[in-house]
Amino acid sequence: MASSWHTSIIVLVLLFGGSKANPTAPSHSQLDVNHKKPLQTFRPYNIAHRGSNGELPEETAAAYLRAIEEGADFIETDILASKDGHLICFHDVTLDATTDVANRTEFANRKRTYEVQGENMSGWFIVDFTLKELKSLRVKQRYSFRDQQYNGKYQIITFEEYILIALYADRIVGIYPEIKNPVFINQHVKWSNGKKFEDKFVETLRKYGYKGEYMSEDWLKQPLFIQSFAPTSLIYISNMTNSPKVFLIDDTKTPTQDTNQSYYEITSNAYLAFIRNYVVGIGPWKDTIVPPKNNYLGQPTNLVARAHALNLQVHPYTFRNENSYLHFNFHQDPYVEYEYWLNEIGVDGLFTDFTGSLHKYQEWTTPYSKKEKNAEALLHEIANKLKADGY
């Protein structure tokens, strides 16, 4: 686990740091990031998928603290909304798989059936619970083959709490939030003045100072990638923020949830050329880049090369250490898998459930060089100065 003093500080931050409970607390804008160790940008990004969820229950404060401790460049999360309009960090629109809701008798009558992405789904839906009710639940590990000892110890966190975890880290840590199931959320949650889920999402980012194009001075101080499987959401928020966005791409059988476009359409040269006007990269499921057969790697597609030709980054998902997720070519060794994807396929970042493993691999192969980093930071400073002076 994260060191106890670090955990204690974060708990205090979550309880009091800029919250409504303590309006006199120091503003997030007063946080001094200039003295912090900067984000590394000289090697592919280590993206902590739902935190270090290979070890701890996903999207909890503990999972994000562990990921930061283990060297994550970005902590990734999914954003949904409660019945009363609060944005929370949670992956599924139903609570069944990763909370104790099924054992809570007071919520027994909340089970519903809704249409989600064209199919009927039954369960306890987040949109039927207030934030206070959601906070009363306890989170559990999704997969039975992972460590179960932390089940019931952590609660769901809000988008703002997640942001504070990143901002109060002792180095610069980026955030990587996903606008999750925006069609469903906008159908079931209503905000005042006709605002949408996407509006509330961007408002929260602005509140905490997130702004600026990729690699700008503002971005390097508070790094951010906004991600979604819904292209219309990414296009919509492009009118509100110039922060970098990533278009997520599902498997070959799943159409886009908002535009009903096929995988083959959205990965065509024409569509990639279109979406690049709104995003800096794509986040495909890794098996669509290198399709497996009988659990062995097949011939790589040219998706990465075509994306790079359009100056789009590629951040595939999801890398997991367990044997059941490792193709036979990797001989049950996650480091061999990292080597293949980073060196042979040449991607720009990896979504991983095991942040520490990826960080160790990168420190072995492309270690962080303080001298190199300082030179890079100086180049960015010079470039920004020239831009400001009109060059």
Phi, psi and chi 1 to 4 in degrees:
 res  aa     phi    psi   chi1   chi2   chi3   chi4
   1 MET       -  163.7  -70.7  -64.9  -64.9      -
   2 ALA   -63.5  153.4      -      -      -      -
   3 SER   -58.3  146.4   58.3      -      -      -
   4 SER   -63.2  -36.4   58.8      -      -      -
   5 TRP   -67.4  -38.5   67.4  -91.8      -      -
   6 HIS   -64.4  -43.9 -166.2 -173.7      -      -
   7 THR   -60.9  -42.8  -56.9      -      -      -
   8 SER   -61.6  -41.5  -61.4      -      -      -
   9 ILE   -62.6  -45.2  -72.1  173.7      -      -
  10 ILE   -63.6  -39.8  -66.2  -65.0      -      -
  11 VAL   -59.6  -43.5  168.1      -      -      -
  12 LEU   -63.5  -41.0  -70.7  172.1      -      -
  13 VAL   -60.3  -46.4  167.8      -      -      -
  14 LEU   -65.5  -31.9  -62.5 -173.5      -      -
  15 LEU   -80.8  -35.8  -71.0  174.3      -      -
  16 PHE  -126.2  -22.5  -57.0  110.9      -      -
  17 GLY   -69.0   95.1      -      -      -      -
  18 GLY    72.7   14.2      -      -      -      -
  19 SER   -85.0  167.8   70.4      -      -      -
  20 LYS   -64.3  -26.0  -67.6  179.9 -179.5  177.9
  21 ALA   -67.5  -21.5      -      -      -      -
  22 ASN  -142.4   78.4 -176.1   10.6      -      -
  23 PRO   -64.9  -12.2   23.1  -32.6      -      -
  24 THR   -92.0    0.0   61.4      -      -      -
  25 ALA   -64.0  153.6      -      -      -      -
  26 PRO   -56.1  138.0  -22.9   32.7      -      -
  27 SER   -69.5  150.5  164.3      -      -      -
  28 HIS   -57.6  -29.6   56.4   85.3      -      -
  29 SER   -70.6  -14.9   61.8      -      -      -
  30 GLN   -88.2   -5.1  -66.6  175.2  -63.1      -
  31 LEU   -64.6  131.1  -70.0  172.7      -      -
  32 ASP   -92.7  106.5  179.7   12.5      -      -
  33 VAL   -93.3   -8.3  -61.2      -      -      -
  34 ASN   -67.0  -27.2  -66.7  -40.6      -      -
  35 HIS   -88.8   -5.4   71.8  -76.4      -      -
  36 LYS   -82.1  152.6  -68.1 -174.1  177.5 -177.1
  37 LYS   -62.1  127.9 -177.7  178.1  179.2  179.4
  38 PRO   -73.7  164.5   27.2  -34.6      -      -
  39 LEU   -65.5  136.1  176.7   75.3      -      -
  40 GLN   -78.3  136.5   71.0   79.6   18.7      -
  41 THR  -129.7   11.7   56.8      -      -      -
  42 PHE   -94.9   -5.0   67.5   94.3      -      -
  43 ARG  -141.9  165.7   63.5 -169.7 -177.1 -166.3
  44 PRO   -54.7  150.5  -29.1   37.3      -      -
  45 TYR   -78.4  140.2  -64.6  123.9      -      -
  46 ASN   -94.0  105.3 -177.2  -22.4      -      -
  47 ILE  -105.2  112.4  -54.6  161.0      -      -
  48 ALA   -77.0  100.1      -      -      -      -
  49 HIS   -67.6  108.3 -178.9 -118.9      -      -
  50 ARG    58.5   31.7  -52.0 -179.7 -155.3  169.8
  51 GLY    82.6 -164.1      -      -      -      -
  52 SER   -85.4   68.3 -171.5      -      -      -
  53 ASN   -81.5   -4.1   85.0   92.3      -      -
  54 GLY   -69.2  -19.9      -      -      -      -
  55 GLU  -111.3  -34.1  -57.5  173.0   70.2      -
  56 LEU  -132.6  155.2  -67.9  154.3      -      -
  57 PRO   -52.0  134.3  -29.6   38.1      -      -
  58 GLU   -62.1  145.9   64.4 -174.1   47.0      -
  59 GLU    58.7   28.5  -48.9 -148.6    1.3      -
  60 THR  -101.6  162.3   58.7      -      -      -
  61 ALA   -57.3  -39.9      -      -      -      -
  62 ALA   -63.1  -40.4      -      -      -      -
  63 ALA   -66.1  -36.9      -      -      -      -
  64 TYR   -73.4  -38.1  -69.2  122.3      -      -
  65 LEU   -62.3  -42.4  -74.0  169.3      -      -
  66 ARG   -63.1  -42.3  171.7   64.5   71.2   86.6
  67 ALA   -62.2  -41.2      -      -      -      -
  68 ILE   -65.1  -44.1  -68.0  170.1      -      -
  69 GLU   -60.2  -34.3 -178.4 -178.3   51.3      -
  70 GLU   -86.6   -3.5  -69.0 -178.6  -26.7      -
  71 GLY   108.9   17.1      -      -      -      -
  72 ALA   -60.6  140.2      -      -      -      -
  73 ASP   -81.7  -39.6  -60.7  -44.3      -      -
  74 PHE  -131.7  143.2  -72.9   84.1      -      -
  75 ILE  -105.5  129.4   51.5  174.2      -      -
  76 GLU  -103.6  146.2 -172.4  -95.1   -5.3      -
  77 THR  -150.2  164.0 -164.7      -      -      -
  78 ASP  -109.7  136.2  -54.3  -84.6      -      -
  79 ILE  -110.8  125.2  -55.5  -60.1      -      -
  80 LEU  -126.2 -175.8  -68.8  166.7      -      -
  81 ALA  -133.6  143.3      -      -      -      -
  82 SER   -80.8  172.1   65.1      -      -      -
  83 LYS   -56.3  -37.0  179.7  179.8 -179.9  178.9
  84 ASP   -95.3   19.9   48.4  -11.1      -      -
  85 GLY    85.4   11.3      -      -      -      -
  86 HIS   -86.2  138.9  -67.0  -82.2      -      -
  87 LEU   -86.3  130.3  -57.9 -170.6      -      -
  88 ILE  -128.3  163.1   63.6  166.1      -      -
  89 CYS   -98.4  109.1  -62.6      -      -      -
  90 PHE  -163.8  144.0 -155.9   78.7      -      -
  91 HIS   -85.5  -47.9 -178.8  -92.1      -      -
  92 ASP   -93.4  151.9  -57.3  -13.8      -      -
  93 VAL   -74.4  -17.8  -67.8      -      -      -
  94 THR  -105.8  154.1   56.7      -      -      -
  95 LEU   -92.2   -6.8  -63.9  157.5      -      -
  96 ASP   -58.3  -46.9  -52.1   36.9      -      -
  97 ALA   -73.0  -31.1      -      -      -      -
  98 THR  -128.7   18.2   57.0      -      -      -
  99 THR  -136.0  175.4   76.3      -      -      -
 100 ASP   -92.7   20.8   60.4   -6.7      -      -
 101 VAL   -57.9  -35.2   67.5      -      -      -
 102 ALA   -65.5  -21.3      -      -      -      -
 103 ASN   -96.1    0.8  -60.9  -35.0      -      -
 104 ARG   -96.4  103.9  -58.2  -69.5  -71.1  -87.4
 105 THR   -61.5  -28.2   56.0      -      -      -
 106 GLU   -68.9  -15.1   67.8  -90.7   34.6      -
 107 PHE  -111.9   13.0  -60.8  132.0      -      -
 108 ALA   -58.8  -32.4      -      -      -      -
 109 ASN   -87.2    8.2   64.0  -10.7      -      -
 110 ARG   -92.2   -4.4  -62.2  -75.0 -177.7   90.8
 111 LYS   -67.2  133.6 -161.8  167.8 -173.5  177.9
 112 ARG  -137.2  169.2  -58.9  -76.9 -171.1  -86.5
 113 THR  -124.9  122.2  -61.7      -      -      -
 114 TYR  -128.0  160.3  -69.2  130.8      -      -
 115 GLU   -86.9  125.5 -177.8 -179.6  -55.8      -
 116 VAL  -128.8  117.7 -177.1      -      -      -
 117 GLN    51.7   44.2  -67.1 -179.1 -130.2      -
 118 GLY    84.3    0.1      -      -      -      -
 119 GLU  -129.0  146.4  -63.3 -177.2    3.5      -
 120 ASN   -73.9  135.1  -74.6  -23.2      -      -
 121 MET  -134.2  138.2 -179.2 -176.9  -67.0      -
 122 SER  -115.8  146.6  -63.3      -      -      -
 123 GLY   156.9 -167.6      -      -      -      -
 124 TRP   -95.7  110.7  -76.0  -91.0      -      -
 125 PHE   -92.0  139.4  -74.6   82.7      -      -
 126 ILE   -55.8  -37.1  -82.8 -179.4      -      -
 127 VAL   -69.5   -5.7  -65.5      -      -      -
 128 ASP  -102.5    8.2  -67.7  -36.4      -      -
 129 PHE  -125.0  139.7  -70.5   74.6      -      -
 130 THR   -76.4  165.8   64.9      -      -      -
 131 LEU   -59.8  -41.7  177.2   60.5      -      -
 132 LYS   -59.5  -41.8 -176.7  177.6  179.6 -179.6
 133 GLU   -67.6  -41.6  -69.3  170.4  -27.4      -
 134 LEU   -62.4  -38.5  -68.7  171.0      -      -
 135 LYS   -66.9  -22.1  -76.4  -75.1 -169.1 -179.5
 136 SER   -77.3  -17.0   74.3      -      -      -
 137 LEU   -78.4  162.5  -59.5  174.5      -      -
 138 ARG  -124.3  143.3  -69.8  -61.8  175.8  -95.3
 139 VAL   -91.2  149.3  180.0      -      -      -
 140 LYS  -131.9  162.8   62.9 -177.1  179.6  179.4
 141 GLN   -66.3  135.8  175.8   60.0 -105.4      -
 142 ARG   -69.4  -40.6  179.4  179.9  -66.0  -89.0
 143 TYR  -104.2  131.5  -60.6  107.7      -      -
 144 SER   -66.0  -23.6   60.6      -      -      -
 145 PHE   -85.5    1.1   49.5   81.0      -      -
 146 ARG  -101.8  168.1  -70.7 -179.6  175.4  172.2
 147 ASP   -57.3  123.3 -167.0  -12.7      -      -
 148 GLN   -99.0   -1.3  -56.9  -65.4  -54.3      -
 149 GLN   -69.5  -15.7   68.3  172.3  -56.4      -
 150 TYR   -98.3    3.8  -58.8  107.2      -      -
 151 ASN   -60.5  135.1  -68.5   -8.9      -      -
 152 GLY    84.2    0.3      -      -      -      -
 153 LYS   -95.8  -17.9  -66.4 -172.2  176.2 -177.6
 154 TYR  -126.3  155.8  -52.8  115.8      -      -
 155 GLN  -111.2  167.7   63.0  179.5 -165.3      -
 156 ILE   -65.5  142.0  -67.2  170.1      -      -
 157 ILE  -112.9  159.2   63.8  173.0      -      -
 158 THR   -87.2  166.1   65.9      -      -      -
 159 PHE   -57.8  -41.6 -171.1   17.7      -      -
 160 GLU   -67.1  -38.8  -66.2 -168.4   54.3      -
 161 GLU   -63.6  -41.2  -71.3  170.2  -25.3      -
 162 TYR   -59.7  -45.7  156.8   83.4      -      -
 163 ILE   -60.0  -42.8  -72.1  172.0      -      -
 164 LEU   -63.9  -35.0  -71.8  172.2      -      -
 165 ILE   -58.8  -43.3  -70.5  171.7      -      -
 166 ALA   -68.8  -44.9      -      -      -      -
 167 LEU   -67.3  -31.1  -69.5 -179.6      -      -
 168 TYR   -93.6    6.6  -81.9   84.3      -      -
 169 ALA   -65.7  158.4      -      -      -      -
 170 ASP   -83.6    6.6   57.8    3.5      -      -
 171 ARG  -145.1  171.4   58.7 -174.6  173.8   83.7
 172 ILE   -76.0  120.8  -67.7  179.6      -      -
 173 VAL  -122.9  129.1  173.8      -      -      -
 174 GLY   -82.3  159.4      -      -      -      -
 175 ILE  -113.3  153.7   61.9  171.4      -      -
 176 TYR  -142.5   68.7 -152.1  128.5      -      -
 177 PRO   -82.9  144.9   30.3  -34.1      -      -
 178 GLU  -106.6  132.2  177.2 -175.8  -14.8      -
 179 ILE   -77.3  102.0  -55.2  169.0      -      -
 180 LYS   -94.2  130.9 -166.3   76.1  175.2 -179.3
 181 ASN    44.5   54.0  -67.8   95.0      -      -
 182 PRO   -62.3  -33.0   22.6  -33.3      -      -
 183 VAL   -62.9  -48.6  174.3      -      -      -
 184 PHE   -63.2  -45.9  179.3   80.7      -      -
 185 ILE   -62.4  -44.9  -65.8  -62.2      -      -
 186 ASN   -66.8  -23.7  -80.4  -42.4      -      -
 187 GLN   -73.7  -33.7  -74.0  173.0  -16.8      -
 188 HIS  -110.1  -16.7  -67.4  -86.3      -      -
 189 VAL  -119.3  129.3 -178.2      -      -      -
 190 LYS  -119.4  134.1  -56.9  -60.2  177.9 -175.8
 191 TRP  -110.6  162.8  -72.8  -86.9      -      -
 192 SER   -69.5  159.6   60.0      -      -      -
 193 ASN    59.4   27.1  -58.7  -39.8      -      -
 194 GLY    69.8   15.3      -      -      -      -
 195 LYS   -70.5  152.0  -71.3 -176.1  177.2  178.8
 196 LYS  -108.7  170.0  -61.0  168.9   56.9  176.5
 197 PHE   -51.4  -46.3  179.0   30.9      -      -
 198 GLU   -62.8  -35.8  -67.6   88.9  -17.1      -
 199 ASP   -63.5  -45.9  -62.8  -48.3      -      -
 200 LYS   -65.6  -36.7  -61.2  -60.4  -68.0 -175.3
 201 PHE   -60.5  -51.1  176.8   88.7      -      -
 202 VAL   -68.7  -37.3  174.3      -      -      -
 203 GLU   -56.5  -41.8  -80.1 -179.4   11.1      -
 204 THR   -65.5  -42.9  -55.7      -      -      -
 205 LEU   -61.7  -42.9  -67.2  172.7      -      -
 206 ARG   -63.7  -40.8  -75.9  177.4  173.7  169.5
 207 LYS   -55.0  -35.7  174.9 -179.0  176.4 -179.2
 208 TYR  -100.5   15.7  -73.2   91.5      -      -
 209 GLY    85.4   11.9      -      -      -      -
 210 TYR   -80.4  122.6  -74.9   91.3      -      -
 211 LYS  -166.0  168.0   59.3 -176.4  178.2  179.6
 212 GLY   101.0  144.8      -      -      -      -
 213 GLU   -67.4  162.5  -63.3  178.1  -12.3      -
 214 TYR   -54.6  128.9 -179.0   60.2      -      -
 215 MET    72.6    7.5  -74.2  -63.4  178.1      -
 216 SER   -72.2  168.3   65.9      -      -      -
 217 GLU   -60.2  -42.9 -175.7  176.5   -5.9      -
 218 ASP   -63.0  -41.7  -72.7  -33.5      -      -
 219 TRP   -66.0  -41.1 -173.2   86.6      -      -
 220 LEU   -65.5  -27.4  -73.0  167.8      -      -
 221 LYS   -74.8  -38.4  -72.5 -178.8  178.6  179.2
 222 GLN  -136.6   81.2  -68.0 -176.8 -144.9      -
 223 PRO   -66.5  144.0  -16.2   30.1      -      -
 224 LEU  -154.0  135.1  159.9   71.9      -      -
 225 PHE  -121.6  131.4  -73.3  110.1      -      -
 226 ILE   -99.9  130.3  -62.0  168.2      -      -
 227 GLN  -126.7  153.1   55.9  173.8  -26.5      -
 228 SER  -165.9  150.2 -176.4      -      -      -
 229 PHE   -82.5   -9.1  -75.0   98.9      -      -
 230 ALA  -101.3  104.4      -      -      -      -
 231 PRO   -61.9  -32.5   17.5  -28.9      -      -
 232 THR   -66.2  -32.9   54.3      -      -      -
 233 SER   -66.7  -42.9  -74.9      -      -      -
 234 LEU   -63.6  -40.8  -65.9  171.4      -      -
 235 ILE   -66.6  -41.5  -67.4  169.1      -      -
 236 TYR   -60.8  -47.0  179.0   80.7      -      -
 237 ILE   -76.2  -13.1   66.1  172.2      -      -
 238 SER   -62.8  -23.4  -67.9      -      -      -
 239 ASN   -79.9   -8.0  -65.3  -41.9      -      -
 240 MET  -112.5  -25.1  -65.4 -175.6  -79.2      -
 241 THR  -150.0  144.4  176.7      -      -      -
 242 ASN   -97.7   11.3   62.1   -7.7      -      -
 243 SER   -61.4  146.6  -67.1      -      -      -
 244 PRO   -66.3  143.7   20.3  -30.9      -      -
 245 LYS  -125.1  152.0  -57.5  155.8 -162.3   73.2
 246 VAL  -128.5  128.8  172.3      -      -      -
 247 PHE   -90.1  114.6  177.6   38.2      -      -
 248 LEU   -80.8  143.6  -61.7  174.5      -      -
 249 ILE  -128.4  124.4  -61.2  173.5      -      -
 250 ASP   -82.5 -168.7 -145.0  -40.7      -      -
 251 ASP   -71.1  176.6   64.0   41.0      -      -
 252 THR   -71.2  -14.1   57.5      -      -      -
 253 LYS   -98.7   -7.9  -62.2  177.2 -178.3  178.1
 254 THR  -104.3  118.7  -55.3      -      -      -
 255 PRO   -76.5  163.8   28.4  -34.0      -      -
 256 THR   -63.3  141.9   54.6      -      -      -
 257 GLN   -72.2  -20.4   58.9 -175.5 -103.8      -
 258 ASP  -110.7  -27.1   54.5  -20.7      -      -
 259 THR  -117.2   -4.2   57.5      -      -      -
 260 ASN    56.1   37.6 -160.2   36.0      -      -
 261 GLN   -92.6  146.5  -67.7  171.2  -76.3      -
 262 SER   -77.6  162.0   72.2      -      -      -
 263 TYR   -56.3  -41.6  169.9   85.4      -      -
 264 TYR   -70.5  -29.9  -60.9   98.9      -      -
 265 GLU   -71.5  -45.8 -179.4 -178.9   -9.9      -
 266 ILE   -76.0  -11.4   61.1  175.3      -      -
 267 THR  -106.5    9.7   57.6      -      -      -
 268 SER   -71.8  158.3   67.8      -      -      -
 269 ASN   -58.4  -39.9  -72.7  -23.7      -      -
 270 ALA   -64.4  -43.1      -      -      -      -
 271 TYR   -72.8  -39.5 -167.1   80.2      -      -
 272 LEU   -61.1  -38.2  -69.1  176.4      -      -
 273 ALA   -65.6  -33.0      -      -      -      -
 274 PHE   -72.4  -51.1  161.4   74.6      -      -
 275 ILE   -70.5  -20.8 -158.0   67.0      -      -
 276 ARG   -63.4  -16.6   68.5  177.9  -71.8 -155.9
 277 ASN   -69.5  -14.7  -64.7  -49.8      -      -
 278 TYR  -121.9  -18.5  -53.6   98.3      -      -
 279 VAL  -129.8  161.4  -56.3      -      -      -
 280 VAL  -102.8   -6.2  -59.3      -      -      -
 281 GLY  -169.4  175.8      -      -      -      -
 282 ILE  -124.4  152.8   57.3  173.4      -      -
 283 GLY  -125.9   84.0      -      -      -      -
 284 PRO   -86.3  153.4    0.9   17.4      -      -
 285 TRP   -63.3  131.7 -178.6   41.1      -      -
 286 LYS   -60.5  -30.9   64.0  179.1 -178.8  178.2
 287 ASP   -74.7   -7.5  -78.9    0.6      -      -
 288 THR   -86.4  -20.6   66.8      -      -      -
 289 ILE   -81.3  -44.2  -62.0  174.9      -      -
 290 VAL  -127.6   89.6 -174.4      -      -      -
 291 PRO   -65.3  128.0  -18.7   31.6      -      -
 292 PRO   -87.3  160.2   31.4  -34.0      -      -
 293 LYS  -138.8  122.7 -175.6  175.6 -177.9 -179.8
 294 ASN    53.6   37.0  -61.8  -36.3      -      -
 295 ASN    69.2   14.2 -153.7   30.1      -      -
 296 TYR  -108.5  149.3  -77.4   93.7      -      -
 297 LEU   -64.9  137.3  -65.1  176.7      -      -
 298 GLY   -95.9 -160.8      -      -      -      -
 299 GLN   -76.3  127.1 -175.7   66.5   27.7      -
 300 PRO   -60.9  142.6  -21.4   32.7      -      -
 301 THR   -78.1  177.2   68.5      -      -      -
 302 ASN   -98.9   18.4   61.9    1.5      -      -
 303 LEU   -60.7  -44.1  179.5   58.4      -      -
 304 VAL   -63.3  -45.1  172.8      -      -      -
 305 ALA   -62.6  -41.6      -      -      -      -
 306 ARG   -68.5  -38.0  -70.0 -169.6  -66.4  112.9
 307 ALA   -65.9  -44.7      -      -      -      -
 308 HIS   -63.8  -33.3  -77.1  168.7      -      -
 309 ALA   -63.9  -24.6      -      -      -      -
 310 LEU   -98.5   11.5  -68.5  168.4      -      -
 311 ASN    64.6   31.5 -158.1   30.7      -      -
 312 LEU   -99.4  134.0  -71.8  168.6      -      -
 313 GLN   -74.4  159.7  -67.4 -168.3   42.1      -
 314 VAL  -129.3  117.8 -178.0      -      -      -
 315 HIS  -120.5   87.1  -60.5  169.8      -      -
 316 PRO   -74.4  159.2   26.1  -32.5      -      -
 317 TYR  -132.3  160.8   66.5   91.4      -      -
 318 THR  -118.9  139.2  -57.7      -      -      -
 319 PHE   -99.7  125.1  -68.2   80.6      -      -
 320 ARG  -133.6  141.9  -62.2  178.7  168.6  114.7
 321 ASN   -76.0  -23.2  -74.2   11.2      -      -
 322 GLU   -65.0  146.3  -69.6   97.8   -7.1      -
 323 ASN   -56.5  -35.4  -65.1  -18.7      -      -
 324 SER   -65.3  -17.1   57.4      -      -      -
 325 TYR  -104.9   -7.1  -67.8  108.9      -      -
 326 LEU   -96.3  124.4  -70.8  166.5      -      -
 327 HIS   -64.3  152.5  -63.2  -48.5      -      -
 328 PHE   -57.7  -27.8  -67.7  147.0      -      -
 329 ASN   -58.0  -24.8  -51.3   66.5      -      -
 330 PHE   -91.9    1.3  -57.9  126.4      -      -
 331 HIS    53.2   39.9  -47.4  -68.1      -      -
 332 GLN    59.8   31.2  -59.1 -179.1   -9.1      -
 333 ASP  -124.7  106.9 -173.4  -17.9      -      -
 334 PRO   -63.1  -26.6   21.6  -32.0      -      -
 335 TYR   -68.3  -33.2  -62.3  110.4      -      -
 336 VAL   -67.2  -36.4  176.9      -      -      -
 337 GLU   -65.4  -44.3 -176.3 -179.8   36.4      -
 338 TYR   -59.0  -43.5  -70.2  141.2      -      -
 339 GLU   -59.7  -42.7 -179.2  178.4   26.8      -
 340 TYR   -62.7  -49.1  174.1   78.8      -      -
 341 TRP   -72.5  -35.8  -78.7   90.9      -      -
 342 LEU   -80.9  -36.7  -66.1  172.4      -      -
 343 ASN   -97.1  -39.8  -64.0  -25.1      -      -
 344 GLU   -90.7  -45.9  -67.3 -166.8   38.7      -
 345 ILE   -81.8  -34.8  -58.0  -59.0      -      -
 346 GLY    75.8   46.8      -      -      -      -
 347 VAL   -82.6  169.1  -63.4      -      -      -
 348 ASP  -104.3   -2.9  -51.8  -72.7      -      -
 349 GLY  -178.8  158.1      -      -      -      -
 350 LEU  -132.2  132.8  -60.1  175.1      -      -
 351 PHE   -84.0  118.3  -72.0   82.6      -      -
 352 THR  -130.8  144.6  176.5      -      -      -
 353 ASP   -82.2  -11.6  -75.8    3.3      -      -
 354 PHE  -126.0   79.3  -67.5   88.4      -      -
 355 THR   -56.1  -42.3  -48.5      -      -      -
 356 GLY   -62.5  -37.2      -      -      -      -
 357 SER   -65.4  -46.3  -64.4      -      -      -
 358 LEU   -64.5  -41.1  177.6   53.6      -      -
 359 HIS   -62.2  -42.3 -176.3   70.2      -      -
 360 LYS   -61.4  -45.1  -85.6 -174.2  177.4  178.2
 361 TYR   -59.8  -44.1  173.3   79.6      -      -
 362 GLN   -71.3  -32.6  -67.9 -159.5  -79.8      -
 363 GLU   -69.8  -30.8  -76.1  -64.1  -72.1      -
 364 TRP   -70.8  -39.6  -70.2  -24.2      -      -
 365 THR   -99.8  -37.5   57.0      -      -      -
 366 THR  -136.5   70.7   50.7      -      -      -
 367 PRO   -63.3  152.2   23.3  -33.5      -      -
 368 TYR   -66.5  123.5 -170.5  100.2      -      -
 369 SER  -110.1  117.7  167.6      -      -      -
 370 LYS   -60.4  -42.8 -174.9  174.1 -179.2 -179.5
 371 LYS   -62.2  -44.3 -179.3  178.4  179.7 -178.7
 372 GLU   -63.8  -39.9 -163.7  173.1  -55.1      -
 373 LYS   -68.3  -41.8 -174.9   63.4 -168.5  178.1
 374 ASN   -61.9  -40.1  -74.4  -18.0      -      -
 375 ALA   -63.4  -40.7      -      -      -      -
 376 GLU   -64.9  -44.0 -175.7  178.0   -3.7      -
 377 ALA   -61.6  -38.2      -      -      -      -
 378 LEU   -64.3  -41.6  179.7   60.3      -      -
 379 LEU   -61.5  -41.3  -73.2  173.5      -      -
 380 HIS   -62.8  -41.5  -78.5  -58.2      -      -
 381 GLU   -63.9  -43.0 -174.3  176.8  -22.8      -
 382 ILE   -63.4  -44.5  -67.4  169.9      -      -
 383 ALA   -61.1  -44.0      -      -      -      -
 384 ASN   -65.8  -36.7  -72.7  -31.4      -      -
 385 LYS   -65.5  -45.2  174.2   63.9  174.2  164.7
 386 LEU   -62.6  -40.2  -70.7  173.1      -      -
 387 LYS   -63.5  -42.9 -175.2  175.9  178.9 -179.6
 388 ALA   -64.4  -30.2      -      -      -      -
 389 ASP   -86.9    3.4  -70.2  -16.9      -      -
 390 GLY    90.8   11.1      -      -      -      -
 391 TYR   -82.7      -  -72.1   95.7      -      -
